Amino acid sequence: ILFPLNSVHLFPYFLINLKSLKKLSFLKIKDFERIKNYLDNKKKIAFISGPSSNLEAIQRFEEYKKALEKNNIKFDPELVAEGDFTEESTDAICRLLDKKADEIDAICFANDNMALAGYHELLRRGIEIGKDIVITGFDDIPEALYLKPALTTIRASYRELGEKAIEAAKELYYTCQKLIND
């Protein structure tokens, strides 16, 4: 739901409650398919998700599972750990690596901030990124370019998300106007 708020300094604004507007997600299965294409013949693809209470995290996790299925890769819940969308997700990464490091040939991070934490932990453990394991992220943050090797990431279309939010706001406005006038 979009909540119209009073003007602050003469500028009206809205807050977006993503739980009510599932159509505002900008993630598509084709994004994970592109990641899967990059991962080539990898079969043990782990996933570090965002918080299970976060709509974007849930959607990214569902798209990961769909992409695995589409590529005939069996989903293994042991290859999934829940992070928090920050670089402080090291605990989730460590839990996953402690259990399955020898089996994993790729890790898909639900965002680039967690991938940064993953890079640091993998390097700390002597696991060579690009040789021993492949890493991907999502959001295309500027720091991704400066990692060695550079992080393969999917660019989030914030413009598309903004356009969808504006359309939802207009739809809400016209719906309210209709209810008032009827």
N, C-alpha and C positions, 0 to 999 in steps of 0.2 A: 504494500500500500504506500502511496505517496502522501506524505503529511504536509499540507501547506502550513507554513509558519508565518507569523507576523513579520513585517518588514524590519530589517535591521539596517540602520544607516541607509534607508530608502531602497534597499535591494531585497525583493522577495526571494525566498528560496524554499526548496523541498528537501526532505530527507527520504531516502529510498530504503524501504524494508524489503530486502531481497527474498526473504522467506515467502512473501506474498506475491512476488513478481518473478516466477521461475523463468519467464520468457526473456528476462534481462541477461541471462548467461550468454557469454560470447564464445564459449568453448564448443567445439563441434568434433564429432568423431574423426573427421578428416585430419584434425590436428594430431590426434594420437596415431592415425594411420601414417602420417608423414614421419612421426617419430619412429614407428615400427619399421618403416622403410629404411630409415637411417640405421636402425639396429640390425639390419641385414638378417643374418641367420641366428641371432640370439634367441634362446628358448627359455632361459631362466631370468626373466625381467622382473626385478623387484620394484616396488612402488612405495614412496614415502608420501603419504597423504597429508592434507591439512587437517585441522580439528574436525572431528565427526559431527560437531554441532554447527559447522559452517556450510552454507548452501553451496558455495563454489567448490569447497573441498569434496562434498558429496558428489557433485556433478563431475568433477575431474576424475574421481575414483570410479564412477560408473562408466565413463568414457574409456578409461584404462581397461576395465574388464571387457567392454564391448570390443575394443581393438584386439585384445588377446584372443577372444572367441573368434573374431573374424579371420584371424591368422592361425587358427587351429592350435593355439597354445592354451593348455589347461591352466585355469586360474588356481593358484596355490595361496591360500590365506597366510601361510607361513612366510611368504615373500612380501608381506605388506606390514608397514609400521606407520603409526600415526604421529605426525609432527605437528608443529603449530604455526606454520607459514613464516617462521623467522629463522635467523641464523642460530638461534638457541635450540634448534632441533637435534642437537648432537646426541642426546639420550636415545631418541628413536632410531637414529642411524646406527649407534653402537649396539642396541638390542638386535637389530636386523643383522648386522655384520657378525656379531657374536654367535648367532644361531646358524647363519647360512652363508657366510663369506666365501666358503669353498665352492658353493653351488651357483652363486649369482654371477652372471656374465654381463648384466646391465642393470642400472637403477634409473628409473624415471621418477624425478622429483616433481611434486605438484606445483612447486614454484621455484624460482631461481634463488631466493634467499636460502631455502633449505639446501639447494644444490651447492651453494657456497660452503655451508657447513659440511656437506658430504665430501667436497673436495679436500677440505682440511683434514677430516678424519681418515679418509682413504690414504692420503699422503702420509699421515702420522703412522699408519699401519704398514707402510711400505707397499701399498697396492698402487700400481702404475695406471693412471687413467689414460684410456686410449689403447692400452696394450693388454692389461689384465682385466679391465672392466670398462664399460662404456657408460657415460652419464648424460642424461638429458634433463632439461628444466622447462619451465613455462613462465612467461611474462616478458622475457627479453630485456632484463634490466641492464643498464650500461656496464656494470661490473663484469657481466658475463664475457665480454670481449677480452678482458685482461687476465683471465685465468689461463693457465698453461696445462694442457691445450685449452683453447677457447671452448666455452660451454655451448653445446648445441641446445638451442632453446626455441620455443614457439612464441612469436610475438602476439601479445594480447591486443585486440582491437578496442582500445578505450573509446575511440571515436564512435565505433558501432554501438558500444554499450551506452554511451551518452545519447546517441540518436534513439535507441530503444527506450531509454528513460524519458526522453522528451515526448515520444509517442505515447508512452504509458501515462504521462502527466496530462497530455491533451485528452486522452481517452477518459481519464478520471474526471477531468474538468467537465467534459461534455456530458458524461453520465450524471454528474451532480446537477448540472444545469437542467437536464431533462427531468430528473426527479423533483427538482424545485418547481419547475413549470407545470408539471402534471398534476 
